[in-house]
Every structure is written in C-alpha cells, then in structure tokens.
Amino acid sequence: MSDFFSVNNLYVNYGEAEALHGISLASDRGKITTIIGANGAGKTTLVNTISGILKPKSGTITLNGTDISRVPAHQVCDYGVAIVPEGRRLFSKLTVLDNLKMGAYPPHARDKERATLAFVQELFPRLAERRSQMAGTLSGGEQQMLALGRALMAQPSLLLLDEPSLGLAPIIVTNIFNVIQTINAETNLTILLVEQNANLALQIADYAYVIADGHIVNQGEPSVLSADDSIKKAYLGLEH
C-alpha cells in the first residue's frame, strides 16, 4: 500500500476518555478501502477526526504528502477531502441544483463546475429530473444520491463515505454501492468507505480494516476477511 492517504498511530480523546487507541491505516491512490465495525466501535470518531471536527491527541492524518490532522474542519475540503456524512446533511430548503452547486464551493472546483455537474447528472439522472425540487422533499434514496453528487462536485481526491447504506431499502443500497464502484472505475477517485453493512462493503472494497473498541483488530484483502470464521460470525451474520 502507498501512503497516498494514511492514518498513523492516531489517538483521540473525548474529554478524559480515550476513544481511538493508536489507529493506523492506509489507502492507495484510486482504491476503495473500507472500515467495518459494529456500533460504538470507533467509526464515527475516526470520521470526525479525518474531517477536522475532532483533533487528535497524537498521531497524523496524511493526504498526498500533506499532514491534515490539525486542519480546521471548514478548510479540510480545500485539501481534497469530500465527505458524505451519516444522515446526508442536505440543505433541505434549497433545490437539488442549489445543493449540488454548494458542493463546488472549494476554489479548485469552481472552474470545473459545469463539467462536473454534467457528470453527476449523467450518473444520477433522477437528480437532473428533480433539479428544481426542494431537497427535503426527496426520498431517502434520492437524498443519498444528492449527498454523493454534492461531494463529487467538490472535485475531491479523497471521498469519505460514512454509512451510506443507513436507513435505505436493500434495493436502493445495492444501487448506491453500484454507483460507488462506477465512480471509482471512471474517475480513479480514492474512496474510504466506513460501513456497518460488512457484506456489501467487502464485496466492493480493494482492502479492508476491522475496527473494534477503538482499535484496528484485523485487516486484509476482502476475500480473505470474508472467509475468516470470526469475521463471518461477528460481522456477516454467518455461523462458522
């Protein structure tokens, strides 16, 4: 694995309580890397630290050679990180089109706004059809498409997806994961997928990490992890 994106010996506290205990992981450029784990494992803390909401007690987060671990949250996107947050966090009283244009706020994305918008609308024809509709009136699946499209408008080099399957019907989840693969294949975008649905995450990822109690407890090729009896029992709903 290269060090295009890496988290190195990361410790994060909530007050006096330590939530992440020396987390290290890496992703090669253009790959899909997934982090799977149960509720309370530390996934949200890791996402919030990468996005600048939380500051690490120690350790580094490096993207394309630059340490971004202490960049303010409102500037993280300027370094090439785009996040599709858990719960989507759309501007519900703005139109679909306005939400997408908000994604092109970073200076490096503004010059490419028209071309990126065309790509996003080709990827999600439903968003083109509903471009004048208020985002808050979309279905859950459409809102997830919009959140993903908005992130792509920022022209990121790293796309961070936080629980994209949450609250969606199975057929919609399958569609979203298919689109994630398409984005990766067509743009060579590096994707970090944080997901509780281990079955789907392991199907599309190039490499996987398992997090539990604030520690990385396993890692490897998805096919290897999928065949591991302990992973089957704990995360895939299968008895060995």
KARANOR-V131719 format. One record per backbone hydrogen bond with DSSP energy under -0.5 kcal/mol. NH is the residue of the N-H (numbers start at 1). CO is the residue of the C=O. Records with the same first field share a line. If there is no record, write none. Layout:
NH->CO ; CO
This chain:
5->27
6->62
7->25
8->60
9->7
10->23
11->58
12->20
14->17
15->13
17->14
19->12 ; 17
20->12
21->214
22->10 ; 20
23->10
25->7
27->5
31->28
33->31 ; 191
34->207
35->193
36->209
37->195
41->38
46->42
47->43
48->44
49->45
50->46
51->47
52->49
53->48
54->48
56->69
57->11
58->11
60->8
62->6
63->66
64->4
65->3
66->63
68->61 ; 66
69->61
71->68
73->52
75->72
76->72 ; 73
78->75
79->76
80->77
81->76
82->158
84->160
85->83
88->85
89->87
92->90
94->91
96->130 ; 133
97->131
99->95
100->96
101->97
102->98
103->99 ; 100
104->100 ; 101
105->102
106->103
109->106
110->106 ; 107
111->107
112->109
113->110
116->112
117->113
118->114
119->115
120->116
121->117
122->118
123->119
124->120
127->124
128->124
129->125
130->126
131->128
133->130
135->94
136->92
137->134
138->135
143->139
144->140
145->141
146->142
147->143
148->144
149->145
150->146
151->147
152->148
153->149
154->150 ; 151
155->152
157->80
158->80
159->190
160->82 ; 158
161->159 ; 192
162->84 ; 160
163->161 ; 194
166->163
168->165
172->169
173->169
174->170
175->171
176->172
177->173
178->174
179->175
180->176
181->177
182->178
183->179
184->180
185->181
186->182
187->183
188->184
189->183
190->157
191->31
192->159
193->33 ; 191
194->161 ; 192
195->35 ; 193
198->196
201->197
202->198
203->199
204->200
205->201
206->32
207->32
208->220
209->34
210->218
211->36 ; 209
212->215
214->41
215->212
217->210 ; 215
218->210
220->208
224->221
225->221
226->222
227->223
228->225
232->228
233->229
234->230
235->231
236->231 ; 232
238->232
